Amino acid sequence: MPSITTPINITKIGCWNVRRMFQIGKTANIVREFNRYKLDIMGLLEVRWLCPTNEADEADKGTFYEQLQRETAKVPILMVMGDANAKVEKSNEGWERAMGQEGIGIVNENGMRLAEMCALNNLIIGGTLFKHLDIHKLSWESPNGRDRNQIDHVMVNGRYKKSVCDVRVMRGADANSGHHLVLAKVKMKLCRNLKPKESNRKMYDVNKLKDPKVSKGFQLELRKRFQQLFDDESTITNEKLILVKEAYNETAEKILGQKKRKHKSLPTAETYRAIHERRKLKEEIGRSNSESIKEIKREEYKTKDKEVKRRARADKRKNLEDVVNQAENAANTNGLSEVYQLTKQLCGRKRNRTSGIRLKNGELIIEDGKKILERWKEHFEEVLK
């Protein structure tokens, strides 16, 4: 990433609570917005984990901030971002090192916890540093459009406070989420990271050799090159080996071509058009000053969102059918390697899921394997008595 290794260019970092990623077509939607705003890094929230709300159990909130503190202490140069469900206010009295004076709203308990965590780790809340209109600070909006809060935050080391050029909400980004994209612009100088040398090895599309016509053409072309090569008796052995390698590579390049990387199928143009129309409706809702017009546009937005999901499901079914047909054709031509790869693509990856366990006193244990085993032993001894 060249923009993060120079003090000249600005690195754009996005923070966005997209609610969930398992919806069909959601990933492509996020990637499209990522490219539209020319982001370099994107932090996605509530993909699997989320911060406890202000009304959550005190033990859960305490556990969350303890885990966050443990992870924070491990990293020297740090940027923490996410939906903290924490409201901060304009006044920073007593928290001058943790936040600026451009917050909005009335601080809640989660806001106090967040400020304490920032003060403890020399972090500063970026969204409170820059003067913007309120609509460019409020990162969450309720479904009815009446309640708005600044609860999504980007925090950086106080040492690098001057490296942050701006933090603001981008209301135009749309992914069917009540949260807006928070964009941070950072310009800082880091040590140069030398790129490893790229391999010159070429991958040729050898599957084409299964076609008898292509295979015959490859043999004829190679035979012709070898004929020219070995007619010259003056060539020494080492040079011949080099020329043989060149003959194979040039013939493969000409007849087979390089193997193309297969990209994951994306939604169709019609689906992207529907996503674009849904985003336009969101913009119209934000621009309108009439509650009655907003209500009409929200209904239109819901209808368009259903259309996007319906089209995305249809695209996925079509893509799966194409992969299945491709696997059948490969099986008919004894392309076992291709069948294996396509089968892996259809089945997906097996993911290990980890979860914690609570002790009798309510404490949540996640990483301590010994305590987890002891708790299970205690549980089964009680159950099997």
C-alpha positions as CSV (number, residue, x, y, z in Angstrom):
1,M,0.0,0.0,0.0
2,P,2.1,3.0,-1.3
3,S,0.0,5.7,0.4
4,I,0.8,4.6,3.9
5,T,4.6,4.6,3.4
6,T,5.0,8.3,2.4
7,P,4.4,11.6,4.2
8,I,3.0,13.1,1.0
9,N,-0.1,11.1,0.3
10,I,-3.2,10.8,2.5
11,T,-4.4,7.3,3.6
12,K,-8.2,7.0,3.7
13,I,-9.4,4.7,6.5
14,G,-13.1,3.7,6.7
15,C,-15.0,2.5,9.8
16,W,-18.5,1.1,9.1
17,N,-21.1,-0.9,11.0
18,V,-22.7,-2.9,8.2
19,R,-24.8,-4.9,10.6
20,R,-24.2,-8.3,9.0
21,M,-22.3,-9.7,6.0
22,F,-24.1,-13.1,5.4
23,Q,-26.7,-11.4,3.2
24,I,-26.3,-12.4,-0.5
25,G,-24.6,-9.6,-2.4
26,K,-23.6,-7.6,0.7
27,T,-19.8,-8.2,0.2
28,A,-20.0,-6.9,-3.4
29,N,-22.0,-3.9,-2.2
30,I,-19.3,-3.1,0.4
31,V,-16.5,-3.5,-2.1
32,R,-18.3,-1.1,-4.5
33,E,-18.6,1.6,-1.8
34,F,-14.9,0.9,-0.8
35,N,-13.8,1.7,-4.3
36,R,-16.3,4.6,-4.8
37,Y,-14.8,6.4,-1.8
38,K,-11.2,5.4,-2.8
39,L,-10.5,3.9,0.6
40,D,-7.2,2.3,1.5
41,I,-8.3,0.4,4.6
42,M,-11.8,-0.5,5.8
43,G,-12.8,-1.7,9.3
44,L,-16.2,-3.5,9.3
45,L,-18.3,-3.8,12.4
46,E,-20.9,-6.4,13.6
47,V,-19.6,-8.9,11.1
48,R,-19.4,-11.3,14.0
49,W,-18.7,-9.4,17.2
50,L,-20.2,-6.2,18.6
51,C,-19.7,-3.9,21.6
52,P,-22.3,-4.2,24.4
53,T,-25.0,-1.5,24.3
54,N,-25.4,1.1,27.1
55,E,-28.3,-1.0,28.5
56,A,-26.3,-4.3,28.5
57,D,-25.4,-6.2,31.6
58,E,-22.6,-4.6,33.7
59,A,-20.6,-7.8,33.7
60,D,-20.7,-8.1,29.9
61,K,-19.6,-4.4,29.5
62,G,-16.8,-4.9,32.0
63,T,-15.6,-8.1,30.3
64,F,-15.6,-6.4,26.9
65,Y,-13.5,-3.4,28.1
66,E,-11.1,-5.8,29.9
67,Q,-10.5,-7.7,26.7
68,L,-10.1,-4.5,24.7
69,Q,-7.6,-3.2,27.3
70,R,-5.6,-6.4,27.0
71,E,-5.4,-6.2,23.2
72,T,-4.7,-2.4,23.3
73,A,-1.7,-2.9,25.6
74,K,0.0,-5.2,23.0
75,V,0.2,-2.7,20.1
76,P,2.6,0.4,20.2
77,I,1.1,2.3,17.2
78,L,-2.6,1.9,17.5
79,M,-5.8,2.9,15.8
80,V,-9.0,1.6,17.4
81,M,-12.3,2.0,15.5
82,G,-15.8,0.7,15.8
83,D,-19.4,1.1,16.9
84,A,-18.7,1.5,20.7
85,N,-22.4,2.4,21.5
86,A,-20.7,5.3,23.3
87,K,-22.1,8.8,23.3
88,V,-19.6,11.7,24.0
89,E,-20.4,15.3,24.5
90,K,-19.1,18.7,23.4
91,S,-17.4,19.5,26.7
92,N,-14.1,17.7,27.3
93,E,-13.5,19.0,30.8
94,G,-11.4,16.5,32.7
95,W,-10.8,14.5,29.5
96,E,-8.7,17.0,27.5
97,R,-6.1,14.3,26.5
98,A,-8.8,11.8,25.4
99,M,-11.1,13.9,23.3
100,G,-11.6,17.3,21.7
101,Q,-14.5,19.8,21.9
102,E,-16.4,18.7,18.8
103,G,-18.4,15.9,20.2
104,I,-22.2,15.9,20.0
105,G,-25.0,14.6,22.3
106,I,-25.1,13.8,26.0
107,V,-22.5,11.5,27.4
108,N,-23.7,8.0,28.5
109,E,-22.1,5.3,30.7
110,N,-20.4,3.7,27.7
111,G,-19.1,7.1,26.7
112,M,-17.4,7.4,30.2
113,R,-15.9,3.9,29.8
114,L,-14.6,4.8,26.4
115,A,-13.1,8.1,27.6
116,E,-11.4,6.2,30.6
117,M,-10.0,3.6,28.2
118,C,-8.6,6.3,25.9
119,A,-7.1,8.2,28.8
120,L,-5.4,5.1,30.1
121,N,-3.9,4.2,26.8
122,N,-3.1,7.7,25.5
123,L,-5.7,7.5,22.8
124,I,-7.8,10.4,21.5
125,I,-11.3,10.2,19.9
126,G,-10.8,11.5,16.3
127,G,-14.4,12.5,15.7
128,T,-14.3,15.1,18.5
129,L,-11.3,17.0,17.0
130,F,-12.8,18.5,13.8
131,K,-15.4,21.1,13.3
132,H,-18.2,19.8,11.0
133,L,-21.9,20.2,10.6
134,D,-23.9,17.9,13.0
135,I,-25.0,15.7,10.1
136,H,-21.4,14.9,9.4
137,K,-20.8,13.8,13.0
138,L,-24.0,11.7,13.7
139,S,-23.0,8.2,12.6
140,W,-26.2,6.3,13.5
141,E,-29.9,6.9,12.6
142,S,-32.9,5.0,13.9
143,P,-35.2,3.3,11.4
144,N,-37.9,6.0,11.9
145,G,-35.3,8.7,11.3
146,R,-36.1,10.6,14.5
147,D,-33.2,9.5,16.7
148,R,-29.5,10.2,15.8
149,N,-26.3,9.7,17.7
150,Q,-22.5,9.8,17.4
151,I,-21.6,6.3,18.5
152,D,-19.1,5.1,15.9
153,H,-15.6,6.3,16.7
154,V,-12.1,6.3,15.4
155,M,-9.4,6.6,18.1
156,V,-5.6,7.1,17.5
157,N,-2.5,7.4,19.7
158,G,-2.2,10.8,21.2
159,R,1.4,10.9,19.9
160,Y,0.0,10.7,16.3
161,K,-2.8,13.2,16.8
162,K,-1.4,15.6,14.3
163,S,-1.2,12.8,11.7
164,V,-5.0,12.7,11.6
165,C,-6.1,15.2,8.9
166,D,-9.9,14.7,9.3
167,V,-12.7,12.4,10.6
168,R,-16.2,12.8,9.4
169,V,-19.3,10.8,8.4
170,M,-20.0,10.0,4.8
171,R,-23.8,9.9,4.5
172,G,-23.8,8.9,0.8
173,A,-22.4,5.3,1.4
174,D,-25.3,2.8,1.5
175,A,-25.3,-0.9,2.6
176,N,-28.8,-1.1,4.2
177,S,-27.5,-0.2,7.6
178,G,-28.6,2.4,10.1
179,H,-25.0,3.4,10.5
180,H,-23.1,5.7,8.2
181,L,-19.5,5.3,7.0
182,V,-17.0,7.1,9.2
183,L,-14.0,8.3,7.1
184,A,-10.6,9.1,8.7
185,K,-7.8,10.8,6.7
186,V,-4.3,10.0,8.0
187,K,-1.0,11.3,6.7
188,M,2.0,9.9,8.6
189,K,5.6,8.8,7.9
190,L,6.4,5.1,8.5
191,C,9.5,3.1,7.9
192,R,9.9,1.9,4.3
193,N,8.7,-1.7,3.8
194,L,10.6,-3.4,1.1
195,K,8.5,-5.6,-1.1
196,P,9.7,-9.1,-1.7
197,K,10.9,-9.9,-5.1
198,E,8.1,-11.3,-7.3
199,S,8.6,-14.7,-8.8
200,N,9.2,-14.9,-12.6
201,R,7.6,-18.3,-12.8
202,K,4.7,-18.4,-15.3
203,M,1.7,-20.6,-15.0
204,Y,0.4,-21.9,-18.3
205,D,-3.1,-23.1,-19.0
206,V,-2.2,-26.8,-19.4
207,N,-5.9,-27.8,-19.3
208,K,-6.0,-26.8,-22.9
209,L,-3.8,-29.9,-23.7
210,K,-6.9,-32.0,-23.1
211,D,-8.2,-30.8,-26.4
212,P,-6.8,-33.1,-29.1
213,K,-6.4,-30.2,-31.6
214,V,-4.5,-28.0,-29.1
215,S,-2.4,-31.0,-28.0
216,K,-1.4,-31.8,-31.6
217,G,-0.7,-28.1,-32.4
218,F,1.6,-27.9,-29.3
219,Q,3.5,-31.1,-30.4
220,L,4.0,-29.8,-33.9
221,E,5.2,-26.4,-32.8
222,L,7.6,-27.9,-30.3
223,R,8.9,-30.4,-32.8
224,K,9.6,-27.6,-35.3
225,R,11.6,-25.7,-32.7
226,F,13.6,-28.7,-31.6
227,Q,14.3,-29.4,-35.3
228,Q,15.9,-26.0,-35.6
229,L,17.7,-26.3,-32.3
230,F,19.4,-29.7,-32.9
231,D,20.3,-29.0,-36.5
232,D,23.0,-26.6,-35.2
233,E,25.8,-29.0,-34.1
234,S,28.1,-26.1,-33.0
235,T,25.9,-25.3,-29.9
236,I,27.5,-26.4,-26.6
237,T,25.5,-28.5,-24.1
238,N,24.8,-25.7,-21.5
239,E,23.5,-23.4,-24.2
240,K,21.3,-26.2,-25.6
241,L,19.7,-26.7,-22.2
242,I,18.9,-23.0,-22.0
243,L,17.5,-23.0,-25.6
244,V,15.4,-26.1,-24.8
245,K,13.8,-24.3,-21.8
246,E,13.2,-21.2,-24.0
247,A,11.6,-23.4,-26.7
248,Y,9.2,-24.9,-24.1
249,N,8.2,-21.5,-22.7
250,E,7.8,-19.8,-26.0
251,T,5.7,-22.7,-27.4
252,A,3.5,-22.8,-24.2
253,E,3.1,-19.0,-24.4
254,K,2.0,-19.2,-28.0
255,I,-0.3,-22.2,-27.9
256,L,-1.6,-22.4,-24.3
257,G,-1.3,-18.9,-23.0
258,Q,-0.9,-18.1,-19.3
259,K,-3.4,-19.5,-16.8
260,K,-5.9,-16.8,-15.8
261,R,-6.9,-16.3,-12.2
262,K,-10.6,-17.0,-11.7
263,H,-12.2,-14.2,-9.8
264,K,-15.3,-14.7,-7.7
265,S,-18.5,-14.1,-9.6
266,L,-19.9,-10.6,-8.9
267,P,-23.5,-9.5,-9.1
268,T,-24.9,-8.6,-12.5
269,A,-25.2,-5.1,-13.9
270,E,-28.9,-5.1,-13.1
271,T,-28.2,-5.8,-9.4
272,Y,-25.6,-3.0,-9.2
273,R,-28.1,-0.7,-10.8
274,A,-30.6,-1.6,-8.1
275,I,-28.0,-0.9,-5.4
276,H,-27.2,2.4,-7.0
277,E,-31.0,3.3,-7.0
278,R,-31.2,2.3,-3.4
279,R,-28.3,4.6,-2.5
280,K,-30.0,7.5,-4.3
281,L,-33.1,7.0,-2.3
282,K,-31.0,7.2,0.9
283,E,-29.5,10.5,-0.3
284,E,-33.0,11.8,-1.0
285,I,-34.1,10.9,2.6
286,G,-31.1,12.8,4.0
287,R,-31.8,15.9,1.9
288,S,-35.5,16.1,2.5
289,N,-36.8,18.5,5.2
290,S,-40.4,17.2,5.1
291,E,-41.3,14.3,7.4
292,S,-44.1,13.1,5.1
293,I,-41.8,13.0,2.1
294,K,-39.2,11.2,4.2
295,E,-41.8,8.6,5.2
296,I,-42.7,8.0,1.5
297,K,-39.0,7.7,0.6
298,R,-38.3,5.2,3.4
299,E,-41.1,3.0,2.1
300,E,-39.5,3.2,-1.4
301,Y,-36.1,2.4,0.1
302,K,-37.5,-0.7,1.8
303,T,-39.1,-1.8,-1.5
304,K,-35.8,-1.2,-3.4
305,D,-33.9,-3.1,-0.7
306,K,-36.1,-6.1,-1.2
307,E,-35.4,-5.9,-4.9
308,V,-31.6,-5.8,-4.3
309,K,-31.8,-8.9,-2.1
310,R,-34.0,-10.7,-4.6
311,R,-31.6,-10.0,-7.4
312,A,-28.6,-10.9,-5.4
313,R,-30.1,-14.3,-4.5
314,A,-30.9,-14.9,-8.2
315,D,-27.3,-14.0,-9.1
316,K,-26.0,-16.5,-6.6
317,R,-28.2,-19.3,-7.9
318,K,-27.0,-18.6,-11.4
319,N,-23.4,-18.6,-10.3
320,L,-23.8,-21.9,-8.5
321,E,-25.4,-23.4,-11.6
322,D,-22.5,-22.3,-13.7
323,V,-20.0,-23.8,-11.3
324,V,-21.9,-27.1,-11.2
325,N,-22.1,-27.2,-15.1
326,Q,-18.4,-26.5,-15.2
327,A,-17.6,-29.3,-12.8
328,E,-19.7,-31.7,-14.8
329,N,-17.9,-30.8,-18.0
330,A,-14.5,-31.3,-16.2
331,A,-15.6,-34.7,-14.9
332,N,-16.6,-35.8,-18.4
333,T,-13.1,-34.9,-19.7
334,N,-11.3,-36.5,-16.7
335,G,-10.3,-33.2,-15.3
336,L,-10.1,-34.4,-11.8
337,S,-8.0,-31.5,-10.5
338,E,-10.5,-29.0,-11.8
339,V,-13.4,-31.0,-10.3
340,Y,-11.6,-31.0,-6.9
341,Q,-11.1,-27.2,-7.0
342,L,-14.7,-26.6,-8.1
343,T,-16.0,-28.9,-5.3
344,K,-14.0,-27.0,-2.7
345,Q,-15.4,-23.8,-4.1
346,L,-19.0,-25.1,-3.7
347,C,-18.5,-26.5,-0.3
348,G,-16.6,-23.5,1.1
349,R,-14.1,-23.6,4.0
350,K,-14.7,-25.2,7.3
351,R,-14.3,-22.5,10.0
352,N,-13.3,-23.2,13.6
353,R,-15.6,-21.4,16.0
354,T,-14.5,-20.5,19.5
355,S,-16.7,-19.4,22.3
356,G,-16.2,-18.8,26.0
357,I,-17.8,-20.3,29.1
358,R,-19.0,-18.6,32.3
359,L,-17.9,-19.5,35.8
360,K,-20.5,-19.7,38.6
361,N,-19.8,-16.1,39.6
362,G,-20.7,-14.9,36.1
363,E,-17.1,-14.3,34.9
364,L,-16.6,-15.1,31.2
365,I,-13.5,-17.2,30.3
366,I,-12.4,-17.3,26.7
367,E,-8.6,-17.9,26.5
368,D,-7.7,-19.9,29.7
369,G,-8.0,-23.5,28.5
370,K,-7.3,-24.9,31.9
371,K,-10.1,-23.0,33.6
372,I,-12.5,-23.9,30.8
373,L,-11.8,-27.6,31.3
374,E,-12.2,-27.3,35.1
375,R,-15.6,-25.6,34.6
376,W,-16.8,-28.3,32.3
377,K,-15.7,-31.0,34.7
378,E,-17.5,-29.2,37.5
379,H,-20.6,-28.9,35.4
380,F,-20.8,-32.6,34.5
381,E,-20.1,-33.7,38.0
382,E,-23.1,-31.7,39.2
383,V,-25.3,-33.0,36.3
384,L,-24.4,-36.7,36.6
385,K,-24.7,-37.0,40.3
